[in-house]
Amino acid sequence: MIEGRKVGLRLMESQDVWLLYRWFNDQRVLEDLGSGHGFFCVSMEEEKAIVERMLQDRKSQYFMIVRKEGGEVIGIVGLANIDQRNASAELRIIIGEVGQWDKGLGDDAIRVLLDHAFNAKNLHRIWLRVAEYNDRAISCYRKCGFKEEGRSRHDHYHKAAWRDAVLMSILDSEFRGS
């Protein structure tokens, strides 16, 4: 397990499917994710197939976020679309346990993952996309050092309107403070 101040990260396993199934069937968790996450009520069979694809994807690495105090698994964080040639990857994170929101656990998990990405995997740039209305996530990403690069205009349809996605990134030198 890779440890931070409040959380540890352990590699995702196929047995974690039931957690992901529960989280991705909770409308509160899905509400602010934006494009690509609009389907509610996935079946256990669909979730099993998704998890197996995630585990077999050589260009991704996913970790379960484990709260150090109590050992509860509260979310998932990972690197997707890892591009070794250009030393970049996409950050993905979900705190699935709603009762654990707003406790600083997400930013701790992101910092642990960034340390792993920049120091163990020797990546140069980590990027992400976030729905423009997800203020909690945008604040967390900024706190972790991500900078806004731009927007994907009218990226997805949410609550009767076309909404943008904010594109953000952090470089290894920014993470290290140089």
C-alpha positions as CSV (number, residue, x, y, z in Angstrom):
1,M,0.0,0.0,0.0
2,I,1.2,3.5,-0.8
3,E,0.5,5.7,2.2
4,G,-0.4,9.4,2.5
5,R,-1.4,11.4,5.6
6,K,-5.0,10.3,5.9
7,V,-5.4,7.5,3.2
8,G,-3.5,4.7,1.6
9,L,-3.8,3.4,-1.9
10,R,-3.9,-0.3,-2.8
11,L,-4.2,-1.8,-6.2
12,M,-7.8,-2.4,-7.4
13,E,-8.8,-6.1,-7.5
14,S,-11.7,-7.8,-9.1
15,Q,-13.3,-8.3,-5.7
16,D,-13.8,-4.5,-5.5
17,V,-16.6,-4.8,-8.0
18,W,-19.3,-4.7,-5.4
19,L,-18.1,-1.3,-4.1
20,L,-18.0,0.2,-7.6
21,Y,-21.4,-1.3,-8.3
22,R,-22.8,0.4,-5.2
23,W,-21.1,3.7,-5.9
24,F,-22.1,3.8,-9.6
25,N,-25.7,3.2,-8.6
26,D,-25.8,6.1,-6.2
27,Q,-27.2,9.2,-8.0
28,R,-25.4,11.5,-5.4
29,V,-22.0,10.1,-6.6
30,L,-22.9,10.4,-10.3
31,E,-24.5,13.8,-10.1
32,D,-21.5,16.0,-10.9
33,L,-19.3,13.7,-12.9
34,G,-20.3,15.1,-16.3
35,S,-19.9,13.5,-19.7
36,G,-19.4,9.8,-20.0
37,H,-21.0,9.1,-16.6
38,G,-24.6,9.7,-17.4
39,F,-25.9,6.2,-17.1
40,F,-27.6,5.3,-13.8
41,C,-28.3,1.8,-12.6
42,V,-25.6,-0.4,-14.1
43,S,-26.1,-4.1,-13.5
44,M,-23.6,-6.2,-11.5
45,E,-22.7,-8.0,-14.8
46,E,-22.0,-4.7,-16.5
47,E,-19.9,-3.5,-13.6
48,K,-17.9,-6.8,-13.6
49,A,-17.1,-6.4,-17.3
50,I,-16.0,-2.8,-16.7
51,V,-13.8,-3.8,-13.8
52,E,-12.2,-6.6,-15.8
53,R,-11.5,-4.2,-18.7
54,M,-9.9,-1.7,-16.2
55,L,-7.7,-4.5,-14.7
56,Q,-6.6,-5.7,-18.1
57,D,-5.9,-2.2,-19.5
58,R,-2.1,-1.9,-19.9
59,K,-2.5,1.9,-20.2
60,S,-4.2,2.4,-16.8
61,Q,-3.5,1.8,-13.2
62,Y,-6.3,2.0,-10.6
63,F,-6.1,2.1,-6.8
64,M,-8.7,1.8,-4.1
65,I,-8.6,4.6,-1.6
66,V,-8.4,3.2,2.0
67,R,-8.9,5.5,5.0
68,K,-6.0,4.9,7.3
69,E,-8.2,5.4,10.4
70,G,-10.5,2.4,10.4
71,G,-9.4,0.8,7.1
72,E,-12.6,1.7,5.2
73,V,-12.4,1.7,1.3
74,I,-13.9,5.1,0.4
75,G,-13.1,5.6,-3.3
76,I,-11.0,4.9,-6.4
77,V,-8.2,6.9,-8.0
78,G,-6.1,6.1,-10.9
79,L,-4.1,6.9,-14.0
80,A,-5.8,6.3,-17.3
81,N,-4.6,6.8,-20.9
82,I,-0.9,6.4,-19.7
83,D,1.2,7.6,-22.6
84,Q,4.8,6.4,-21.9
85,R,6.2,8.2,-25.0
86,N,5.0,11.6,-23.9
87,A,5.1,10.8,-20.2
88,S,1.5,11.8,-19.5
89,A,-1.6,10.3,-18.1
90,E,-5.2,11.2,-17.1
91,L,-6.2,11.4,-13.5
92,R,-9.5,9.9,-12.5
93,I,-11.0,9.9,-8.9
94,I,-14.2,9.2,-7.2
95,I,-14.9,9.3,-3.5
96,G,-17.8,6.9,-3.5
97,E,-18.6,7.0,0.2
98,V,-20.7,10.1,0.4
99,G,-20.2,10.4,4.2
100,Q,-16.5,10.8,3.6
101,W,-16.8,13.9,1.3
102,D,-15.3,17.2,2.5
103,K,-12.8,15.6,4.9
104,G,-9.6,16.2,2.8
105,L,-9.4,12.6,1.8
106,G,-9.6,13.2,-1.9
107,D,-6.8,15.7,-2.0
108,D,-4.6,13.4,0.1
109,A,-5.3,10.5,-2.3
110,I,-4.5,12.8,-5.3
111,R,-1.2,13.9,-3.8
112,V,-0.2,10.2,-3.1
113,L,-1.1,9.3,-6.7
114,L,0.8,12.3,-8.1
115,D,3.9,11.3,-6.1
116,H,3.6,7.8,-7.5
117,A,3.0,9.1,-11.1
118,F,5.9,11.6,-11.0
119,N,8.5,9.7,-8.9
120,A,7.8,6.0,-9.5
121,K,6.3,6.1,-13.0
122,N,8.5,9.0,-14.2
123,L,5.6,10.9,-15.8
124,H,5.9,14.5,-16.7
125,R,2.2,15.7,-17.0
126,I,-1.0,14.6,-15.4
127,W,-4.2,16.0,-16.8
128,L,-7.9,15.7,-16.1
129,R,-11.3,17.0,-17.2
130,V,-14.0,18.0,-14.7
131,A,-17.6,19.3,-15.2
132,E,-17.6,23.1,-14.8
133,Y,-20.3,22.9,-12.1
134,N,-18.3,20.5,-9.9
135,D,-17.0,23.2,-7.6
136,R,-15.9,20.8,-4.9
137,A,-13.7,18.9,-7.4
138,I,-12.3,22.0,-9.0
139,S,-11.3,23.4,-5.6
140,C,-9.6,20.1,-4.7
141,Y,-7.7,20.0,-7.9
142,R,-6.5,23.6,-7.5
143,K,-5.5,22.8,-3.9
144,C,-3.3,20.0,-5.3
145,G,-1.6,22.3,-7.8
146,F,-3.6,21.7,-11.0
147,K,-4.0,24.6,-13.3
148,E,-6.8,25.3,-15.8
149,E,-5.7,24.8,-19.4
150,G,-9.0,25.5,-21.1
151,R,-12.5,24.2,-21.7
152,S,-14.3,21.7,-23.8
153,R,-17.3,23.8,-24.8
154,H,-20.7,22.2,-24.6
155,D,-19.1,18.9,-23.6
156,H,-22.2,17.3,-22.2
157,Y,-25.9,17.8,-21.4
158,H,-26.7,18.3,-17.7
159,K,-29.9,19.4,-16.1
160,A,-31.5,20.8,-19.3
161,A,-28.4,22.7,-20.5
162,W,-25.2,22.1,-22.5
163,R,-22.3,22.4,-20.1
164,D,-18.6,22.7,-20.4
165,A,-15.8,20.5,-19.1
166,V,-12.8,22.3,-17.5
167,L,-9.4,20.9,-18.6
168,M,-6.7,21.0,-16.0
169,S,-3.1,19.7,-15.6
170,I,-0.1,19.6,-13.4
171,L,3.5,19.1,-14.4
172,D,6.1,17.2,-12.4
173,S,8.1,20.4,-11.8
174,E,5.0,22.1,-10.4
175,F,4.3,19.2,-8.1
176,R,7.9,19.3,-6.8
177,G,7.7,23.1,-6.3
178,S,10.5,24.0,-8.7
